[in-house]
């Protein structure tokens, strides 16, 4: 079973065993017989006259057997204890293959023959006769190899029963040439001079055996405070031929705890293995843990040796999330954040849970630290009021299998940004200011307060004064004229805001009674294929007296608003030619509205073109 293991650690004896003085014998031995004319020197109840000395005589627990050699009632893990009915330790002996009667009555009869259950380095033979048995011997022949050797084993001693009906045990079979399986022939002689030889009564396996000490698998239960499994112990190899025990050093061990792990024994045969089993399944109730290794046999096969095993129950503890705040108010443009502590219930007490993965939506993740604390921040800013859910991770690779899932919610009140577009305006010859544009908010809605204030500044930076106010339409648009006392300067619009909307200012415009406009604006073709070119054209003009004239060498900005969006994106700009015309080309990507904008400088006013919607297919 373990010849390769023994060969690596132990040097097997190569000489035959001699019974009385331990002198190596030949590689083969003849069948033992008895002299019918010679009897024992003692009476029928006396022991053998030529037995081994006291120092050689093995007992039921031989003195040269290591203290950690497994007893018959405690075999090594994975190695069942041989019994008299086990073929490896002896089968009922068949009838004698040959016998001689010295007194004309009965010859010895064999019972069970096999390896000593406590130590396979010894052979035991049950024999009875009509008179005291005086000598027992055996021949062991290798079952493998081109030239199998036969070794004579003598010096058997009575270990139980009586000389007339008892069990005899050999000295340690140190003369065997190698580990392996042996065919056994036994012989016996009684005080009457009768002898019996039985060939091939059984086969025995003589191989090194693993011996385990200080084996331990802990803890007894897996839970949130005991997520690691520790396996420790020491493995030795007992050599039945020499009776020596040596450490099993450098042996690869296999650990199974839901998943497979590996380790190697130390120089003294000890092992200390720490693994954290990843539970297989969300509702695992127990984890079988085992430690084993494989050894190669002389026939080329491998044998599985179980060192230790234990099934550990799994206990899942309740968890909870306590947030620092149940609500938060942020300005538009800020990101939503939440902080708090994650805890678990253990032994009737809520304790902080460190190393727990948490999520807040798809993009905010964190792991709890010291004290179970965490902070989560969403990667993207919210566009309106929202409710956020903080929860322990549902990812099977990140979630703690020893904690129940838990979640908590908090509300975010977004103070929306107010957007005011001073889109088109001019001052006529009568000092009337034309105001046209719209107001909305970052959430895409029109603020409920429709009141806008018109403010003026001489330099556009300081000294802003409110000239008056007006109310937008329900959709947030406005288009009106109003008299201004000073027709030169800078103007802007202002919204005071509210609890849900920030104060807002429009872009400022500088007038010197010169108006501009964009005419004939077109974005096309329409519809257009995605990836093809959209061409934006139009003409920028300025008011010259009462007529519109070309406004050349000015920059016009092309803006785009994607379908379903409220914000505008500047795609680029183009300068007008001497006739005020402009042409700009862009790649069509999605449906949306196109517009041309001229941002005035000096004495000119802003101009905004017609809004042209383009269908992209």
C-alpha positions, 0 to 999 in steps of 0.5 A: 500500500505505501512502498513508495512512502517507506522507500523514501523515508526508510531503508528496508532490510535486505537479509533474512531473519534468524530466530535465536540470535538475530543473525541474518539468514539465507534469502530462502528457507526450507520447510521446518520439520520436527524430529519424531524421536526428540521431545521437549525437555519440559513436560506438556505444560512447559514452554518452548526450550529454544525460545528467544531471550527476554529482550527479543520476546515481543508481547501483545504490546511489543516494547519496540513498538512506538508509543504512538503506534495505533492500538487495535482499538484505535487504527490510523485513519483510513486504515481499518484494523485487521481482524481474524476474518480479514484476509490480510491478517489471516484466514482460517487455516486449511487442513495440514498439507503434511503431518507426522505422528510421533505417538500415533495420536494427533498432529498440530492443527492450525487456526487463524494465521495472519499479521498481528492486528496491533503491529504488522511486523509480527505474525500470529498463529493459532495452533492446537494439538493433543499435547503441548506445542513446542515449536512454531515457525513460518516461511514467507514468500514474496508474491511479486518480483521475478525471483521471489524470495522466501524467508524463514521466521522462527522463534515464535512465543506463546502470547495467549491460551495454553501450549496445547491450544493457544496463539503464538507470535513471531519476533519482529520480521526484520529479515524480510527483504522488502515491503509487500505482500507475502504468502505464508506457510506455517509449521508446528511441532508438539511434545509428542514429536508430531508436526504439521506444515500448512502451505499457503494458509494466508497472505500478509501485507508488510508495509509502512503505516502512517501514524497520526498524533495531536490531530485537531480541526477547529473551530467546532462551528463556522460563523461570522467570528470563526470563518477560518478552519485550522487543521493541525497535527503530526504524521509519522511513518511506522516501519513494521520491519524495523519497528522504527517510527519516522516523521513524514516530512515534505508530504503533500496534503490535500484539504477539502473545505468546500474547495480544495487547498494544499499544504506540505508537512514540516521536517518533523511531520507536523502540519498547521493549515489555515483555510477560509472555506468559501461556502458553496451556496447561499444557504449552506448549513454545514461544511465537511472538512477533510485532510488526506494524502495519496501514497503509491503502492508497489504495484503502481496503484495509489492508495488514499489515506484519510488523516482527519475529517470533521463536519462543521455546522454553519451559523448565519448571524442577522445583520443591520445597517444604521445610517448617520442620517435618514435624509440629506439636502444637496445642491444640484451638481453635488453627489449623494453620500451616505455614511453609517455603521454595519453590525451583526447580532452575536451572542445577543449583542450587536457588534460592529462588522468589519470587512463587509461589502456594501452597495448603494446602487450600481456605482457606489461600493465600499467595505466597512472598516474599523467599528463597522463604519463606511461611507458611500458616494454615488459616482453620478450626481442626482438630477432630482429628489431621490431615495437611495438604498444602502445594502450589504452586497448581493454579489456572491463573491463579495457578500459575507456568507455568515451574515444575513442580507440587510438594507437601509434607505435615505432620501436626498432632496436636491435643490435644483439649479435655475437656468435662465436664457436671455436668448434674444434682445435688443434696444430700439430707437425708443429705448425699449428693451426687448426681452425674449427667452425661457426659464427652467431648472436642472430637473427639467421642470419650470420653477413654481416661482415664475417671477424674473427681475431685470437687472442692469450694470454699467460695467457688467461686473458690479453695481447690479440694480433691479429695474423691475420684474415680470412673470414668465408663462406657465412653460417658463418662456417670456417675450416682452418689451420694456422701457429702460431709462439708460439704453447703454450698459449690461442687462441680465435676468435674476430669479430669487429661487425657493427652498427647492430651487437655487437663485439663478442668473441669466447670461448678461447682454451688452446693448448699444442699440445695435441688434443682431439676428440669425436668419435662414438657419437649417440643420440637415438633411432631415432625416439623416443616417447615423454617422453621416454628416449634418450641415448647419447653415444660416446667415448672421445679420445686424441692424443697420438703421432700419434694415438688416445687413450682413454681419461678417467675420463673426463667430457663431456657436452651434449648440445641440440638445439631445432628444429627451434632454434638457441641457445644451451641448456646444458642438463647435463654432464657425466664422461668418463670411463677408456676406454673414453666411456660415456653414458647419458640418458635424457627425450625426449621432442621435435625434435632437434639436440644433441651434445657432447662437451669436454671443454679442460683444461691444455694442451688439446684442446676442442672436439665436437662430430658429430651433431645427429638429433633426431625426437621426436613423 
